[in-house]
Amino acid sequence: MIERKCCGEYYERAQKSLAGGVSSPFRRSLPAVLYFQDGNGAVVEDVDGNSYLDYALAWGPLILGHKHPALVKALHKAVECPHNYGAQHELEFLVAETVCDLVPCAERVAFTSSGSEAVELAMRLARAFTGRTLILKFEGHYHGWVDSALISYHPNLDEIGPVNSPKAVLGSRGQVSNASENLVVLPWNDAEQVAALFASRGHEIAAIITEPVLCNSGCLMPASDFLAGLRRISQEHGSLLIFDEVITGFRMATGGAQSVFGVTPDLATFGKAIAAGLPLSAVAGRRDILDLIVDGGVVFGGTFNGNCLSLAAARVSLEELSRDGGAQLKKTNQLGEALMRRISEMARARGIPVQVTGFGTAFSVHFTDRTVLRDYRDTLVDDRNLLRQWLYNSLEEGIYLLPDGRVYTSIAHTSANVEETAERFERVLDRCAVKRRNVV
Ligand SMILES: Cc1ncc(COP(=O)(O)O)c(C=O)c1O
């Protein structure tokens, strides 16, 4: 067993001053609470000196891996200059221009600092533009932690309601209870239910918001024509379509998921990979909608919006990812797809029922007998015990994963890293298979 004495001591100490012991409550659910002291490329090191192949990547943003040389150089240069003017500077429009060049829906860009804020702004713009209040969101999708968005993210079975009339479920104690009145919730990938809702309430709906790939509930892919169907129906009813690309953006492709699926939303939100780990997010979209900012009366703010360090990082991130037509990101996605196939084959060879879903740079391992996973409800029967075994044994093998079985890859992950990972997963699956036989 890997020794993690210092991690344990640090955690004990942290709990005496830091609320909950961690800076984001989601981080508490890892198989162990780790403290890190260094990272390089695809490898991260804890305070006990253990090295892990990092597939958590700070929950997604580290698309360039740790300490990418171009990023380190740009940040060194940036800290020699004032790091925040709270006013205008050249990098703002340079990065905005790049986003407009890369992302199909982007005619204008507004910078915020976190994904939650970007979503808040996108929803406000949609409501201002349409003069309507209701937003359609889908079960299992995460759009940030604020009152207006944390609805039906991961509701329990006993509160979720029937599939043909799901309840809008609040995600936190202390959240204002009428937050859910401004949203209507449906299961994802169900075009018929969307059509029925629009037939009765289309005139009230300001926007549909969706993750184009359901990364926050096991990296589920959209059914064929589902996103295009959302595009059609929203246009027919004068509603807007918002893609929350906080995860897919600059990870699935340099043009985001919208460029892969060929569906252009009215607005899209970005975060995480846009600045490779520095705090930056953005709303990109139609000029007539984003032009409501300032002159059209839509207000938003942010002391740290457009700060020089984050934008310097974004410039490097977008430059690295888009070089040679995005060749490096394409290669990384292919490498990840190969790993997805290997995991499926290795698990099935051991009689472990598994579905590996998603795309090469963001995928999830589901231990399930189901052969089709379409929405959040389908994932509720995943074998959680087997997932825990998988996470725990992966950590013991030096593979650092997210607690829901999600795997992120970066352009720093080489084919040698991936080969090594597959070999380690082979041993992890051997142990899971033994445990499973003993339980069955
Ligand atoms: C799809 C999506 N939207 C929004 C957010 C919120 O972003 P942030 O954590 O930067 O506020 C997240 C965070 O994981 C996300 O995955």
The ligand as a MOL file (V3000), in Angstrom:
LIG
                    3D

  0  0  0     0  0            999 V3000
M  V30 BEGIN CTAB
M  V30 COUNTS 16 16 0 0 0
M  V30 BEGIN ATOM
M  V30 1 C -20.0780 22.2470 -17.8500 0
M  V30 2 C -19.6880 23.1300 -16.7010 0
M  V30 3 N -20.2340 24.3350 -16.5970 0
M  V30 4 C -19.9130 25.1740 -15.6120 0
M  V30 5 C -19.0060 24.8120 -14.6410 0
M  V30 6 C -18.6460 25.7630 -13.5380 0
M  V30 7 O -17.3350 26.1810 -13.7090 0
M  V30 8 P -16.4910 26.7600 -12.4690 0
M  V30 9 O -16.1770 25.5950 -11.5950 0
M  V30 10 O -15.2720 27.3480 -13.1190 0
M  V30 11 O -17.3420 27.7790 -11.8160 0
M  V30 12 C -18.3990 23.5510 -14.7110 0
M  V30 13 C -17.4320 23.1230 -13.7020 0
M  V30 14 O -17.0260 22.0000 -13.6140 0
M  V30 15 C -18.7540 22.6880 -15.7710 0
M  V30 16 O -18.2330 21.4630 -15.8590 0
M  V30 END ATOM
M  V30 BEGIN BOND
M  V30 1 1 1 2
M  V30 2 1 2 3
M  V30 3 2 2 15
M  V30 4 2 3 4
M  V30 5 1 4 5
M  V30 6 1 5 6
M  V30 7 2 5 12
M  V30 8 1 6 7
M  V30 9 1 7 8
M  V30 10 2 8 9
M  V30 11 1 8 10
M  V30 12 1 8 11
M  V30 13 1 12 13
M  V30 14 1 12 15
M  V30 15 2 13 14
M  V30 16 1 15 16
M  V30 END BOND
M  V30 END CTAB
M  END
